[in-house]
Amino acid sequence: MGAVKERMNLYITKSLMDELRRAIPARERTKFVEEVLARELRRRRLKAAIKKSAGAWTDENHPELMTGEDIDRWIEEQRKLGSRDWSMEWGEDD
């Protein structure tokens, strides 16, 4: 069973609507607009999360990662560990 759909009326400029009509076939426009909205909303959530976490990392808290070589070593160690579920440490996705 698919996701519940809800109707929405929007007002956009004529030039934008004309471009949408030229670029996207009639029966594909809803899907196109939904995908664009989902991508933009995700981008905004990520931007807010980045802004909220600004300053959380300090060199004092992570002296083992002070140089590029340190970071490369850490990355290689993580790759050797394989895949890891970070949801417990980073929180669940909303």
VEXTORLO-142578 format. One record per residue (C-alpha): residue number from 1; x, y, z. Coordinates in Angstrom, 1 decimal. Each point is the difference from the previous one (the first is absolute). Layout:
// VEXTORLO-142578
kolvex pos=NUM	x=X	y=Y	z=Z
...
This chain:
// VEXTORLO-142578
kolvex pos=1	x=0.0	y=0.0	z=0.0
kolvex pos=2	x=1.4	y=3.4	z=-1.0
kolvex pos=3	x=0.3	y=3.1	z=2.1
kolvex pos=4	x=-3.1	y=2.1	z=0.7
kolvex pos=5	x=-0.2	y=2.8	z=-2.5
kolvex pos=6	x=-1.4	y=3.5	z=0.8
kolvex pos=7	x=-1.1	y=2.6	z=-2.6
kolvex pos=8	x=1.6	y=3.4	z=0.1
kolvex pos=9	x=-0.5	y=3.1	z=-2.1
kolvex pos=10	x=2.9	y=2.3	z=-0.7
kolvex pos=11	x=0.5	y=3.3	z=-1.8
kolvex pos=12	x=3.2	y=0.3	z=-1.9
kolvex pos=13	x=1.1	y=2.5	z=-2.7
kolvex pos=14	x=-1.2	y=-0.5	z=-3.5
kolvex pos=15	x=3.5	y=-0.2	z=-1.3
kolvex pos=16	x=0.9	y=-2.8	z=2.4
kolvex pos=17	x=-3.2	y=-1.9	z=-0.8
kolvex pos=18	x=0.7	y=0.3	z=-3.7
kolvex pos=19	x=3.5	y=-1.4	z=0.5
kolvex pos=20	x=-1.4	y=-2.8	z=2.1
kolvex pos=21	x=-2.5	y=-0.9	z=-2.8
kolvex pos=22	x=2.8	y=0.1	z=-2.6
kolvex pos=23	x=2.4	y=-2.1	z=2.0
kolvex pos=24	x=-2.2	y=-2.6	z=1.8
kolvex pos=25	x=-2.8	y=-2.0	z=-1.6
kolvex pos=26	x=-3.5	y=0.6	z=1.5
kolvex pos=27	x=-0.2	y=-3.4	z=1.7
kolvex pos=28	x=3.4	y=0.4	z=1.6
kolvex pos=29	x=-0.3	y=3.4	z=1.6
kolvex pos=30	x=-1.3	y=-1.0	z=3.4
kolvex pos=31	x=2.8	y=-2.5	z=0.4
kolvex pos=32	x=2.5	y=2.6	z=-1.1
kolvex pos=33	x=-1.2	y=2.7	z=2.3
kolvex pos=34	x=-0.2	y=-2.5	z=2.9
kolvex pos=35	x=3.6	y=-1.1	z=-0.6
kolvex pos=36	x=1.3	y=3.6	z=-0.2
kolvex pos=37	x=-1.9	y=1.0	z=3.2
kolvex pos=38	x=1.4	y=-3.1	z=1.8
kolvex pos=39	x=3.5	y=0.8	z=-1.1
kolvex pos=40	x=-0.2	y=3.6	z=1.1
kolvex pos=41	x=-1.6	y=-0.8	z=3.3
kolvex pos=42	x=2.8	y=-2.5	z=0.7
kolvex pos=43	x=2.6	y=2.6	z=-1.0
kolvex pos=44	x=-1.5	y=2.4	z=2.5
kolvex pos=45	x=-0.1	y=-2.6	z=2.8
kolvex pos=46	x=3.7	y=-0.8	z=-0.7
kolvex pos=47	x=0.9	y=3.7	z=0.0
kolvex pos=48	x=-1.8	y=0.5	z=3.3
kolvex pos=49	x=1.8	y=-3.0	z=1.5
kolvex pos=50	x=3.4	y=1.3	z=-1.2
kolvex pos=51	x=-0.8	y=3.5	z=1.4
kolvex pos=52	x=-1.1	y=-1.5	z=3.4
kolvex pos=53	x=3.1	y=-2.2	z=0.3
kolvex pos=54	x=2.5	y=2.8	z=-0.9
kolvex pos=55	x=2.7	y=0.2	z=2.6
kolvex pos=56	x=-0.7	y=-3.5	z=1.4
kolvex pos=57	x=3.4	y=-1.3	z=-1.2
kolvex pos=58	x=3.1	y=1.4	z=1.7
kolvex pos=59	x=3.6	y=-1.0	z=-0.4
kolvex pos=60	x=0.3	y=-0.2	z=3.8
kolvex pos=61	x=-2.6	y=-2.8	z=0.0
kolvex pos=62	x=1.7	y=-1.9	z=-2.8
kolvex pos=63	x=3.8	y=0.4	z=0.3
kolvex pos=64	x=0.4	y=-3.4	z=-1.8
kolvex pos=65	x=-1.4	y=1.6	z=-3.2
kolvex pos=66	x=2.2	y=3.1	z=-0.2
kolvex pos=67	x=1.7	y=-0.7	z=-3.4
kolvex pos=68	x=-1.0	y=-1.2	z=-3.4
kolvex pos=69	x=1.9	y=-3.2	z=0.7
kolvex pos=70	x=-1.9	y=-0.5	z=3.2
kolvex pos=71	x=-3.3	y=0.4	z=-1.8
kolvex pos=72	x=1.1	y=-2.4	z=-2.9
kolvex pos=73	x=1.0	y=-2.6	z=2.6
kolvex pos=74	x=-3.4	y=0.3	z=1.8
kolvex pos=75	x=-1.9	y=-0.3	z=-3.3
kolvex pos=76	x=2.0	y=-3.2	z=-0.9
kolvex pos=77	x=-0.7	y=-1.4	z=3.4
kolvex pos=78	x=-3.7	y=0.6	z=-0.4
kolvex pos=79	x=0.0	y=-1.6	z=-3.4
kolvex pos=80	x=1.6	y=-3.1	z=1.4
kolvex pos=81	x=-2.8	y=-0.2	z=2.6
kolvex pos=82	x=-2.5	y=-0.2	z=-2.8
kolvex pos=83	x=-3.5	y=1.3	z=0.0
kolvex pos=84	x=-1.3	y=1.5	z=3.2
kolvex pos=85	x=-3.5	y=1.1	z=1.1
kolvex pos=86	x=0.5	y=3.5	z=1.4
kolvex pos=87	x=-3.7	y=0.6	z=0.9
kolvex pos=88	x=0.6	y=-0.5	z=3.7
kolvex pos=89	x=2.7	y=2.6	z=0.1
kolvex pos=90	x=-1.4	y=2.4	z=-2.6
kolvex pos=91	x=-3.7	y=-0.4	z=0.8
kolvex pos=92	x=-2.7	y=-1.5	z=-2.2
kolvex pos=93	x=-1.0	y=1.6	z=-3.3
kolvex pos=94	x=-3.2	y=2.0	z=0.2
